[in-house]
Structure formats: C-alpha cells, structure tokens
Amino acid sequence: MNQISVPLNSTHNKSEFSCGKEMLDNYLHKQANQDIKRKLSACFVVIEAQTNLIKAYYTLSNNSIPLDNVPNDIKVKLPQSYHTIPATLLGRLALDQRFQGKGLGKLILVDALKRCFELSKNIGSFAVVVDPIDQDAENFYKKFGFIKLPDSGKMFLTMKTIGQLFE
Ligand SMILES: CC(C)(COP(=O)(O)OP(=O)(O)OC[C@H]1O[C@@H](n2cnc3c(N)ncnc32)[C@H](O)[C@@H]1OP(=O)(O)O)[C@@H](O)C(=O)NCCC(=O)NCCS
C-alpha cells in the first residue's frame, strides 16, 4: 500500500482546515510548522489535489511507555530490566468536517499505522500510542483495537499487531 499522506509544506492551504475541535484546528494553523522546524514532531497531510486544501492531518513523534504502565499480560513478555519501552506517538489525527464520516478517517489511520510500522524497521518501537482528545476520539481508536494504558488517558496498539495488518 502506498502512503496517501505527504509531509506538510508551505504550499498546502492550512488556514481553512476545520475539524470541529478547536485545539486540533489551532495546532495545524499556528503550531505545526514550528514543531516541524524544532524537530518536535512530523506532520503528514492528505491534500485535495485541485485546491491544495488539507483534508486530513496527523502528527508523529518518538515516545516511550513506562514499563509499569504496560498491562500485565504484555509486560510479562518484556525484559523487566527496561524501565521504559520505546513507542511512536500518533499525537493528533483530524479530518476537515467536510470529509468526515466517509471512510477517510479509517484510511488516514491506516496510513499513519503503516508509516509507524515502516519506521519501526529502522528505529525500535514497541507500540503506537495515541492521546484521544475526548470520549468520541477514544471510541474511534477503540474500534480499531487500541487498548487503554492504565494511569493515563492514552491508548496503544502493539507494533506486532500492526505488522499483522501489513505483512
Ligand atoms: C474521529 C475522526 C478521525 C473519524 O474520521 P471519519 O472519517 O469520520 O471516520 P470514518 O468515516 O473513516 O469511520 C471509520 C469507522 O470508524 C467509525 N467511527 C468514526 N468515528 C467514530 C467515533 N467517534 N466513535 C466510534 N466509531 C467511530 C465509523 O462508524 C466507521 O466504522 P465502519 O468502518 O464499521 O463503518 C474524525 O471524525 C475527526 O477528525 N474528528 C475530529 C478530530 C478528532 O476527534 N480526532 C481524534 C483524534 S485526537
């Protein structure tokens, strides 16, 4: 499967993006470029070809999970001497309202997971972690198999499970 997203660049029209959640809109409008320049996160977008409007975006960065937060059934299979487990953070994911409810959310999530899986072949990453903005977002990730990380609002899906989707 080819990626449907490309890295955000200055030709993309981000000012009209509106997903209905102000924090996620503001991030794209005001902060994404700064974070990219500072190497704090990478931002990928799906573009409407004729207009260069952004249909959807997501961000990725390195992350870690304290071993003690990993659910027991998974934790027992990991080296107990590791205090933290490397992971990839899918920090934000949002679609412009005009494109919601038509299957693009699923496609962009799969695109993000595919990118994370490919990256994990070069830099170890045990899982993809998401940080749902609200209960609605949590329900969306739950539908795709993400599991809650105890003691945090975050959720995760192991890279092994993700790999089974693609290989
Ligand atoms: C959450 C979001 C990404 C979903 O995208 P979407 O295009 O509306 O979703 P899709 O049409 O691709 O739906 C894919 C599947 O997920 C389900 N789904 C969509 N939103 C859901 C939700 N909030 N809760 C549970 N399931 C959901 C759909 O019913 C569909 O199921 P199906 O494959 O069985 O038919 C989108 O609504 C959005 O950008 N919301 C605002 C930003 C946001 O909340 N981001 C969340 C991450 S912080």
PDBQT file of the ligand as one rigid body, heavy atoms in Angstrom, charges set to zero:
ROOT
HETATM    1  C1  LIG A 201     -12.508  10.846  14.574  1.00  0.00    +0.000 C 
HETATM    2  C2  LIG A 201     -12.358  11.036  13.057  1.00  0.00    +0.000 C 
HETATM    3  C3  LIG A 201     -10.887  10.993  12.694  1.00  0.00    +0.000 C 
HETATM    4  C4  LIG A 201     -13.105   9.885  12.347  1.00  0.00    +0.000 C 
HETATM    5  O1  LIG A 201     -12.993  10.061  10.945  1.00  0.00    +0.000 OA
HETATM    6  P1  LIG A 201     -14.224   9.737   9.959  1.00  0.00    +0.000 P 
HETATM    7  O2  LIG A 201     -13.814   9.970   8.562  1.00  0.00    +0.000 OA
HETATM    8  O3  LIG A 201     -15.413  10.467  10.453  1.00  0.00    +0.000 OA
HETATM    9  O4  LIG A 201     -14.384   8.180  10.222  1.00  0.00    +0.000 OA
HETATM   10  P2  LIG A 201     -14.691   7.062   9.096  1.00  0.00    +0.000 P 
HETATM   11  O5  LIG A 201     -15.838   7.523   8.255  1.00  0.00    +0.000 OA
HETATM   12  O6  LIG A 201     -13.438   6.710   8.399  1.00  0.00    +0.000 OA
HETATM   13  O7  LIG A 201     -15.130   5.872  10.010  1.00  0.00    +0.000 OA
HETATM   14  C5  LIG A 201     -14.403   4.663  10.069  1.00  0.00    +0.000 C 
HETATM   15  C6  LIG A 201     -15.083   3.757  11.055  1.00  0.00    +0.000 C 
HETATM   16  O8  LIG A 201     -14.957   4.342  12.364  1.00  0.00    +0.000 OA
HETATM   17  C7  LIG A 201     -16.249   4.548  12.925  1.00  0.00    +0.000 C 
HETATM   18  N1  LIG A 201     -16.200   5.805  13.683  1.00  0.00    +0.000 N 
HETATM   19  C8  LIG A 201     -15.994   7.038  13.225  1.00  0.00    +0.000 A 
HETATM   20  N2  LIG A 201     -15.971   7.930  14.235  1.00  0.00    +0.000 NA
HETATM   21  C9  LIG A 201     -16.181   7.197  15.371  1.00  0.00    +0.000 A 
HETATM   22  C10 LIG A 201     -16.290   7.519  16.733  1.00  0.00    +0.000 A 
HETATM   23  N3  LIG A 201     -16.167   8.764  17.173  1.00  0.00    +0.000 N 
HETATM   24  N4  LIG A 201     -16.507   6.504  17.606  1.00  0.00    +0.000 NA
HETATM   25  C11 LIG A 201     -16.627   5.220  17.207  1.00  0.00    +0.000 A 
HETATM   26  N5  LIG A 201     -16.533   4.855  15.908  1.00  0.00    +0.000 NA
HETATM   27  C12 LIG A 201     -16.315   5.827  15.017  1.00  0.00    +0.000 A 
HETATM   28  C13 LIG A 201     -17.214   4.611  11.752  1.00  0.00    +0.000 C 
HETATM   29  O9  LIG A 201     -18.502   4.240  12.125  1.00  0.00    +0.000 OA
HETATM   30  C14 LIG A 201     -16.589   3.643  10.781  1.00  0.00    +0.000 C 
HETATM   31  O10 LIG A 201     -16.954   2.333  11.124  1.00  0.00    +0.000 OA
HETATM   32  P3  LIG A 201     -17.172   1.203   9.979  1.00  0.00    +0.000 P 
HETATM   33  O11 LIG A 201     -15.810   1.040   9.298  1.00  0.00    +0.000 OA
HETATM   34  O12 LIG A 201     -17.573  -0.012  10.745  1.00  0.00    +0.000 OA
HETATM   35  O13 LIG A 201     -18.203   1.733   9.072  1.00  0.00    +0.000 OA
HETATM   36  C15 LIG A 201     -12.997  12.373  12.577  1.00  0.00    +0.000 C 
HETATM   37  O14 LIG A 201     -14.361  12.403  12.899  1.00  0.00    +0.000 OA
HETATM   38  C16 LIG A 201     -12.339  13.625  13.140  1.00  0.00    +0.000 C 
HETATM   39  O15 LIG A 201     -11.372  14.124  12.579  1.00  0.00    +0.000 OA
HETATM   40  N6  LIG A 201     -12.863  14.158  14.259  1.00  0.00    +0.000 N 
HETATM   41  C17 LIG A 201     -12.359  15.401  14.845  1.00  0.00    +0.000 C 
HETATM   42  C18 LIG A 201     -10.957  15.251  15.398  1.00  0.00    +0.000 C 
HETATM   43  C19 LIG A 201     -10.800  14.107  16.383  1.00  0.00    +0.000 C 
HETATM   44  O16 LIG A 201     -11.632  13.879  17.243  1.00  0.00    +0.000 OA
HETATM   45  N7  LIG A 201      -9.690  13.377  16.266  1.00  0.00    +0.000 N 
HETATM   46  C20 LIG A 201      -9.463  12.198  17.085  1.00  0.00    +0.000 C 
HETATM   47  C21 LIG A 201      -8.055  12.002  17.431  1.00  0.00    +0.000 C 
HETATM   48  S1  LIG A 201      -7.424  13.150  18.653  1.00  0.00    +0.000 SA
ENDROOT
TORSDOF 0
